[in-house]
Amino acid sequence: MEKKKTVDVEIGQRIRRSREALGYSRETLSDKAELSNSFLSAIELGTGSCTAEYLQRLCRALGVLRDYIRFGWNGRVT
């Protein structure tokens, strides 16, 4: 169980860093990804995990590859 928590925290940190790099507030990103602000907050804090569908929405809104969010591989969608 501890491993999953670590992964959730790392994914949340990458989402937050990507959001901040774009200058988006949580509210802006949650609107673009069609997620609630509270759910996005939980994902960024690592206390909530997201399905593949929600991850795809976030990646599209951020313009990043899913592999970056999931594994830390660098790359932006051009």
Protein Blocks (a to p, Z undefined) as FASTA:
>chain_A
ZZmmmmmmmmmmmmmmmmmmnopafklmmmmnopafklmmmmmnopaccdfklmmmmmmm
nopafklmmnopacddZZ
